[in-house]
Amino acid sequence: MTTSNSADEALALGSVWRRWDPHVHLPGTLHEDRFGSLTVGEALSDLAGCTPRIEAIGVTDYFTTLSYRRALQAWTAGSGNSIQLLFPTSRSVLLFRRETAQP
């Protein structure tokens, strides 16, 4: 008689697709703060309630990790508790304007 363990069962499943969102702006983000009175904790809880479930979120801000640090504090306090991973992403946008000749 053979017995299986959870590792064998996990291998038998094969690939499992997980939903990640690597580019999420949260309340307080620079340039993209369109959240009104929504708090970071409320935003994480809203994201945690999505179907299919989001398991990893990249918290995005411009040139800083401040939004990520706020999100990490809310997440460790229990907001969005079904989210398995938060990671910081920083957006660096440089705009160059070119003058064109007018006819």
ROKOL-973029 format. One line per field, with one value per residue: residue number from 0; y, z, x of N, C-alpha, C in turn. Coordinates in nm, 2 decimals. Atoms other than C-alpha are relative to their C-alpha. Example, Ala and Ser with C-alpha at 12.3 -4.5 7.8 and 13.67 -1.06 7.14 Angstrom:
! ROKOL-973029
num = 0, 1
n.Y = -0.12, -0.11
n.Z = 0.00, 0.00
n.X = 0.09, -0.09
ca.Y = -0.45, -0.11
ca.Z = 0.78, 0.71
ca.X = 1.23, 1.37
c.Y = 0.12, 0.11
c.Z = 0.00, 0.08
c.X = 0.09, -0.08
***
This chain:
! ROKOL-973029
num = 0, 1, 2, 3, 4, 5, 6, 7, 8, 9, 10, 11, 12, 13, 14, 15, 16, 17, 18, 19, 20, 21, 22, 23, 24, 25, 26, 27, 28, 29, 30, 31, 32, 33, 34, 35, 36, 37, 38, 39, 40, 41, 42, 43, 44, 45, 46, 47, 48, 49, 50, 51, 52, 53, 54, 55, 56, 57, 58, 59, 60, 61, 62, 63, 64, 65, 66, 67, 68, 69, 70, 71, 72, 73, 74, 75, 76, 77, 78, 79, 80, 81, 82, 83, 84, 85, 86, 87, 88, 89, 90, 91, 92, 93, 94, 95, 96, 97, 98, 99, 100, 101, 102
n.Y = -0.12, -0.12, -0.11, -0.12, -0.11, -0.12, -0.03, 0.08, -0.05, -0.13, 0.04, 0.06, -0.10, -0.07, -0.15, -0.07, -0.15, -0.09, -0.14, -0.10, -0.13, -0.07, -0.15, -0.05, -0.12, 0.00, -0.14, -0.07, 0.00, -0.13, -0.02, 0.09, 0.02, -0.03, 0.09, -0.07, 0.02, 0.14, 0.02, 0.10, 0.12, 0.03, 0.04, 0.13, 0.09, 0.01, 0.08, 0.14, 0.06, 0.02, 0.14, 0.09, -0.06, -0.05, 0.05, -0.09, -0.13, -0.10, -0.13, -0.09, -0.14, -0.06, -0.03, 0.02, 0.12, -0.05, 0.07, 0.13, 0.01, -0.02, 0.12, 0.11, -0.02, 0.04, 0.15, 0.07, -0.02, 0.08, -0.04, 0.08, 0.12, 0.11, -0.03, 0.08, -0.06, -0.14, -0.03, -0.14, -0.04, -0.14, -0.04, -0.11, -0.05, -0.13, -0.06, -0.09, -0.07, -0.04, -0.11, 0.03, -0.12, -0.02, -0.05
n.Z = 0.00, 0.00, -0.05, 0.06, -0.09, 0.06, 0.11, 0.11, 0.05, 0.07, 0.13, 0.09, 0.05, 0.12, -0.01, -0.05, 0.03, -0.11, 0.06, -0.06, 0.07, -0.03, 0.02, -0.07, -0.07, -0.12, -0.05, -0.04, 0.10, 0.07, 0.14, 0.04, -0.12, 0.04, -0.08, -0.09, -0.15, -0.02, -0.06, 0.06, -0.05, 0.07, 0.14, 0.00, -0.02, 0.12, 0.09, -0.05, 0.03, 0.15, 0.05, -0.08, -0.11, 0.03, -0.10, -0.01, 0.05, 0.01, -0.04, 0.09, -0.02, 0.08, -0.06, -0.14, -0.05, -0.11, 0.00, -0.04, -0.15, -0.06, 0.03, -0.08, -0.14, 0.00, 0.03, -0.12, -0.10, 0.03, 0.12, 0.12, -0.05, 0.09, 0.09, -0.05, 0.02, 0.05, 0.03, 0.05, 0.13, 0.01, 0.14, 0.03, 0.12, 0.04, 0.11, 0.09, 0.10, 0.12, 0.07, 0.14, 0.08, 0.04, 0.14
n.X = 0.08, -0.07, 0.07, -0.05, 0.00, 0.05, -0.10, 0.04, 0.13, -0.03, -0.07, 0.09, 0.09, -0.06, 0.00, 0.12, -0.01, 0.03, 0.02, -0.08, 0.01, -0.13, 0.00, 0.11, -0.01, 0.09, 0.02, -0.12, -0.11, -0.03, 0.05, 0.11, 0.08, 0.14, 0.07, 0.09, -0.03, -0.04, -0.13, -0.08, 0.05, 0.13, -0.04, -0.05, 0.11, 0.07, -0.08, 0.00, 0.13, 0.02, 0.01, -0.08, -0.08, -0.13, -0.09, -0.12, 0.03, -0.11, 0.05, -0.07, 0.00, -0.10, -0.13, 0.00, 0.07, 0.09, 0.13, -0.03, -0.02, 0.14, 0.08, -0.06, 0.05, 0.14, 0.01, -0.04, 0.11, 0.12, 0.08, -0.03, -0.07, -0.02, -0.11, -0.11, -0.13, 0.00, -0.14, 0.00, -0.04, -0.02, 0.02, -0.09, 0.05, -0.07, 0.06, -0.08, 0.08, -0.07, 0.07, 0.01, 0.02, 0.14, 0.00
ca.Y = 0.00, 0.34, 0.66, 1.01, 1.32, 1.68, 1.73, 1.44, 1.58, 1.92, 1.77, 1.58, 1.90, 2.04, 2.41, 2.63, 2.98, 3.25, 3.61, 3.88, 4.25, 4.41, 4.77, 4.90, 5.26, 5.31, 5.62, 5.88, 5.79, 6.07, 6.19, 5.91, 5.97, 5.95, 5.76, 6.03, 5.94, 5.57, 5.46, 5.24, 4.97, 4.99, 4.97, 4.66, 4.50, 4.58, 4.43, 4.12, 4.07, 4.05, 3.73, 3.56, 3.63, 3.85, 3.68, 3.93, 4.30, 4.54, 4.87, 5.14, 5.50, 5.75, 5.77, 5.65, 5.35, 5.56, 5.40, 5.06, 5.13, 5.26, 4.95, 4.72, 4.88, 4.84, 4.48, 4.37, 4.52, 4.29, 4.48, 4.26, 3.95, 3.71, 3.88, 3.66, 3.90, 4.28, 4.41, 4.77, 4.90, 5.24, 5.42, 5.65, 5.87, 6.13, 6.36, 6.52, 6.79, 6.87, 7.20, 7.15, 7.41, 7.57, 7.63
ca.Z = 0.00, -0.09, 0.08, -0.07, 0.10, 0.02, -0.19, -0.41, -0.45, -0.54, -0.81, -0.95, -1.00, -1.26, -1.33, -1.14, -1.27, -1.01, -1.08, -1.02, -1.09, -1.11, -1.16, -0.90, -0.79, -0.44, -0.26, -0.20, -0.51, -0.70, -1.02, -1.02, -0.69, -0.81, -0.51, -0.32, 0.05, 0.00, 0.23, 0.14, 0.37, 0.20, -0.14, -0.05, 0.09, -0.23, -0.43, -0.21, -0.29, -0.67, -0.85, -0.96, -0.65, -0.69, -0.51, -0.57, -0.61, -0.73, -0.56, -0.81, -0.75, -0.93, -0.83, -0.48, -0.27, -0.03, -0.15, -0.11, 0.25, 0.33, 0.17, 0.36, 0.69, 0.61, 0.48, 0.79, 1.00, 0.83, 0.52, 0.21, 0.40, 0.11, -0.09, -0.06, -0.17, -0.20, -0.38, -0.47, -0.82, -0.92, -1.24, -1.39, -1.66, -1.84, -2.08, -2.37, -2.57, -2.92, -3.08, -3.43, -3.70, -3.77, -4.14
ca.X = 0.00, 0.13, 0.05, 0.07, 0.17, 0.08, 0.41, 0.31, -0.04, 0.09, 0.32, 0.03, -0.17, 0.08, 0.08, -0.15, -0.22, -0.21, -0.34, -0.08, -0.12, 0.23, 0.11, -0.13, -0.16, -0.31, -0.44, -0.17, 0.03, 0.20, 0.02, -0.24, -0.43, -0.79, -0.92, -1.11, -1.15, -1.06, -0.78, -0.49, -0.63, -0.98, -0.81, -0.62, -0.94, -1.12, -0.84, -0.84, -1.21, -1.16, -1.25, -1.04, -0.83, -0.53, -0.24, 0.04, 0.03, 0.30, 0.24, 0.34, 0.44, 0.66, 1.02, 0.95, 0.84, 0.62, 0.30, 0.45, 0.56, 0.20, 0.05, 0.29, 0.19, -0.18, -0.13, 0.06, -0.22, -0.47, -0.60, -0.63, -0.53, -0.59, -0.32, -0.01, 0.26, 0.31, 0.62, 0.73, 0.74, 0.87, 0.77, 1.03, 0.87, 1.08, 0.91, 1.09, 0.93, 1.04, 0.96, 0.83, 0.83, 0.49, 0.41
c.Y = 0.12, 0.11, 0.13, 0.11, 0.13, 0.04, -0.08, 0.05, 0.13, -0.02, -0.05, 0.10, 0.06, 0.15, 0.05, 0.15, 0.08, 0.14, 0.09, 0.13, 0.08, 0.15, 0.05, 0.13, 0.00, 0.15, 0.06, -0.01, 0.13, -0.01, -0.08, -0.02, 0.05, -0.08, 0.07, -0.03, -0.14, -0.01, -0.11, -0.14, -0.05, -0.04, -0.14, -0.10, -0.02, -0.09, -0.15, -0.07, -0.02, -0.15, 0.00, 0.07, 0.04, -0.05, 0.08, 0.13, 0.08, 0.14, 0.10, 0.14, 0.06, 0.04, -0.02, -0.13, 0.04, -0.07, -0.14, -0.01, 0.02, -0.13, -0.11, 0.01, -0.04, -0.15, -0.08, 0.02, -0.07, 0.04, -0.09, -0.13, -0.12, 0.02, -0.06, 0.08, 0.15, 0.03, 0.14, 0.00, 0.15, 0.03, 0.12, 0.05, 0.13, 0.05, 0.09, 0.07, 0.05, 0.11, -0.04, 0.13, 0.02, 0.06, 0.14
c.Z = 0.00, 0.06, -0.07, 0.10, -0.08, -0.11, -0.12, -0.07, -0.07, -0.13, -0.10, -0.06, -0.13, 0.02, 0.05, -0.03, 0.12, -0.06, 0.08, -0.07, 0.04, -0.01, 0.06, 0.07, 0.11, 0.04, 0.05, -0.10, -0.07, -0.14, -0.03, 0.12, -0.04, 0.09, 0.10, 0.14, 0.03, 0.07, -0.06, 0.05, -0.07, -0.14, -0.01, 0.03, -0.12, -0.10, 0.04, -0.03, -0.15, -0.03, -0.15, 0.10, -0.05, 0.11, 0.03, -0.06, 0.00, 0.02, -0.07, 0.05, -0.09, 0.08, 0.15, 0.04, 0.12, 0.00, 0.04, 0.15, 0.07, -0.01, 0.09, 0.14, 0.01, -0.01, 0.13, 0.12, -0.03, -0.12, -0.12, 0.03, -0.09, -0.10, 0.06, 0.00, -0.05, -0.04, -0.06, -0.15, -0.02, -0.15, -0.02, -0.14, -0.03, -0.13, -0.08, -0.10, -0.11, -0.07, -0.15, -0.07, -0.04, -0.14, -0.01
c.X = 0.09, -0.08, 0.05, 0.01, -0.03, 0.10, -0.03, -0.13, 0.02, 0.07, -0.10, -0.10, 0.06, 0.01, -0.13, 0.02, -0.04, -0.01, 0.09, -0.04, 0.12, 0.00, -0.13, 0.03, -0.10, -0.02, 0.13, 0.11, 0.02, -0.06, -0.12, -0.10, -0.14, -0.10, -0.10, 0.03, 0.03, 0.14, 0.08, -0.05, -0.13, 0.03, 0.05, -0.11, -0.08, 0.07, 0.00, -0.14, -0.03, -0.01, 0.04, 0.09, 0.13, 0.10, 0.12, -0.03, 0.13, -0.05, 0.09, -0.01, 0.11, 0.12, 0.02, -0.07, -0.09, -0.13, 0.01, 0.01, -0.14, -0.08, 0.05, -0.05, -0.15, -0.02, 0.04, -0.09, -0.13, -0.08, 0.04, 0.07, 0.00, 0.11, 0.13, 0.13, -0.02, 0.15, 0.00, 0.04, 0.01, -0.01, 0.09, -0.04, 0.08, -0.07, 0.09, -0.09, 0.09, -0.07, 0.00, -0.03, -0.14, 0.01, -0.05
***
